[in-house]
Amino acid sequence: MRSWTAPRVPSLPGAGTPPVLHDTATGSLRSPRLVEGTASLYVCGITPYDATHLGHASTYLAFDTLVRAWTDAGIDVAYAQNTTDVDDPLLERAAATGVDWRELAASQTDLFRSDMEHLAVIPPTHYVAVTDVVTDVARAVTHLLESGAAYRVPTPDGAVDDVYFDVRAAERDTSWHLGLESRLDLDAMTRFSAERGGDPSRAGKRDPLDPLLWRGAREGEPSWDSPVGEGRPGWHIECTVIAAQTLPAPISVNGGGSDLVFPHHEMSAAHGIALTGHRYADVFAHTGMVAYSGEKMSKSLGNLVKVSELVSGGADPRAIRLAVAAHHYRSDWEWFDDDLAAADDRLRRWTTWARAAAVTPVGVAGDSEPAGDLPSALLTRVRAALADDLDTPSALDAVDQAVASGAPATRVDVDAVDALLGVDLRRAVDDRPDPDSMSPLTD
Ligand code: ZN
């Protein structure tokens, strides 16, 4: 599937240090393992039934910072992201609004692409819709049934079978065990399973935590004919299959919001080991939750601050990016309406400072850092901040201090802010791109 238009990323003198990241599975800072010199990243994508809110934006911006830091370190990056374009919440929204589920998914995926373009997020190498891999998922489920890692559970009326993953069989037969990724106890797992799309009380399951692999066809729901029977994929297996198809195993980093720690990433990892015999991911990295009006921003609560609405309301997308980057990706934080004004103020100070780079000739007396040749002091500081678990607040502080110092910006400084923080300072704040000139969004 088409992703979105890539932003221009300037190359920088020298090379950054590959970041260490906090790994949920070990609770420690680790340097993600590369496979044959390539860093691979799988970030769980949206379920396209509502526009990108700041909680999503903070996740995709955090992993965009990782991609930028890896690239700056001279590492090849393979990045895959899915879009869950068939799932219960999408079907429920489509039914409630009288819109065909395919049209809803297509229009909301388009809006997501446009939000990512506005925020200057580097697109994934592979952007994959679940509806494009249904047959592959069915094949994987068949394999799990044959190997004894999955079993069928009929609906109470016996009309259709659903297929579940057998967590106890996986614990017995593979190197995976419950809690390997999440480090949670059983009570917490059961609670999260019920809250986050699982069905611990479903009758007929061997273990309450066994996750759905394949949902048998129901009246009025989309379904596909397949070797497992007519139906559609479960949630966790879709990511496992897409990751296996697009990236080497193990994935260097499996990323997403902290609400995916359990069951989603735990079960994706379990499916991965059961299917391939390999560990699923080397590092599991999770972003904090964003609150608004005192509660976690969520589609179900409706307290959303949407990127598209901020932009159509006149916000400079670079200010949105700066407002998000002012928080460490792992922290939970709350959005306040005046955050945008503060970020806009910062953006204005930075763009005013950056203007000096255009008028300061390269290598003149007083410019001790010939642009294009040597890393500037600011570039070195920003690289160090990002290498330390993507510490964007410290990177922003470093730029603030350079701006406040009174010394003119160099081209390397301006390129560093652009390449590493995704904020192009060459454009003045009120010099907005014409929305009609943006590339048409088509599949
Ligand atoms: Zn996923």
Boltz pocket constraint, residues with backbone or C-beta under 6 A from the ligand:
constraints:
  - pocket:
      binder: B
      contacts: [[A, 43], [A, 44], [A, 45], [A, 235], [A, 236], [A, 239], [A, 264], [A, 268]]
      max_distance: 6.0
